[in-house]
């Protein structure tokens, strides 16, 4: 704590009084009146600056700040626990102060970058808590000479991709297709996208980081050590501290890539096509990603429900080469030249984020361009091809149990580079032996949740015999509290821990015990300490 002159102390006390008076702070029983805010002001290098980025429930902007980055409307109900304070820091030192004052006042911290986590763990807690919202820390610095970039954790993928493209037509980055995801959480959980089979995960391409630990110190790779640096690249940074920024290794992309999006329905031999896809997509050229999105729709010719699968592709090359590959390896899909479009990599990012072809890349900078809904998601990994009867059972779920609302099944092929990286390279373990990942998602409007969640749980139960087992694995960034909750080693090791991390779980526990032995940074599925 720095020494204050009598005059500056008086000024701070007046600042504190005015802040508390204007905000009408509602503090928890275990914080004395003005305790948290007073701590922030007294320990801040700039009391005026930090007072402007603190919001309490009676502040007129509190609700809009809270809701802006809540992308799952399941967690906007009146019954959802709300933070005592939201802090939107505009510099790193303010985060250090928040860590110190949260510990001093017995408040937990939730750190939010994009707010897309499936269970709202970045902005919901069952105990008194503070949200650190990183929305103001979003700078991107690209160095084309070294093909690297420093990206602050509050930046979105769209902002990152846009900055890369503004500096080079031949550099890109292998992260997610959803432009609005925040970099902090996306990369700390692994982060996959359309170039995963060529270059691996986003977390595989991290070469340095800036990080605030439990003591409020800012660390880089050298000062944090290789064990902690290993843990935050796929083990979930929020279990260990607060990610400030990542240094990324950028990757080469051709000036021209090719995309296509083809729909097929059951009446067009879809089940046979999906069967073949399972054998082709994980083994084909590394520069070709063919993911599948499946929905239940009405066949306009019959009026009956059917399944529509959309085959979406990014190919790091031109049309001619793509057509040769598809005709040789996957003729069942019936790809034709008219289905394909050549474009730049950044243009493929735009349409991959569900914007119309031709929209300018600047649309990637709009953090609120996409609609928000209530949703529940789950994930699986297929280690063997699913037989036809397995898919026929899925079709029954989607067509006969349509009370689910808008439901989608996404199949993302693995193989390629993912087969070449050892399971222990980073905490993300789903490597060799994973043919593809399955994402289950059900989306609805309104507050009613039980029919939709019951439906997706039934589908997940049905899939048990067709996917990985011992353990049945899942993707950390698609967090799912149905897998189990608990902050003790016993609870985690017998439920969600091995499912997300397989053999890497115990190493994560060892790192956690070393760097945060008091388990300050925790949530329902955070890495526990060993004792």
PyMOL commands that set and color helices and strands:
alter all, ss='L'
color gray80, all
select helices_A, chain A and resi 6-23+35-42+47-51+62-68+73-75+92-104+134-136+157-167+183-188+196-199+203-205+221-224+226-232+237-239+266-268+270-280+319-329+331-333+337-339+345-352+361-365+388-400+402-404+417-420+450-466+476-478+481-483+489-493+496-515
alter helices_A, ss='H'
color red, helices_A
select strands_A, chain A and resi 54-56+85-87+108-112+129-133+140-143+148-152+171-172+206-212+218-219+242-249+251-252+257-265+288-298+305-315+340-343+374-382+406-413+436-444
alter strands_A, ss='S'
color yellow, strands_A
deselect
rebuild
show_as cartoon
